[in-house]
Each structure stands twice: as C-alpha cells, then as structure tokens.
C-alpha cells in the first residue's frame, strides 16, 4: 500500500485480491440439499404446530376452570 500526499497524482493502491477456488456443485447435490431443507422445514413446522395445539388446550382448560370458579393448579 502506498501513502501519498494530499495533492498526489497517485490514488490509493490496494493489495491484489486472492481469487477463491471455484467449486462446482452438481445438480444432484443441489437437489438433495433442497430436499433435505424441505424435510427439515416440514419437521420444524409440525413441531411448532404440535406445541401451539398443546398450549391452546392448556389455555382452554384454564379458561374453563376460571369460568367455573375452580381453584387452579397452573403447574399441570
């Protein structure tokens, strides 16, 4: 890198960049990665739906007990 004065004709000189080696992914590798990503997303969504359904059931039970005036055991 060169340090030049304020009114210098030379602009900043940067070190040359090193080119990264090109990697070639085959179409089958890409398709397999896409399929794995779809399966993982589906599993994640199924788990989230399962947990949401569980929370909804708990909230309905608590609301029903509150409506009936029962003493709540929230730890269950």
HELIX and SHEET records of a PDB file:
HELIX    1   1 UNK A   27  UNK A   68  1                                  42    
END                                                                             
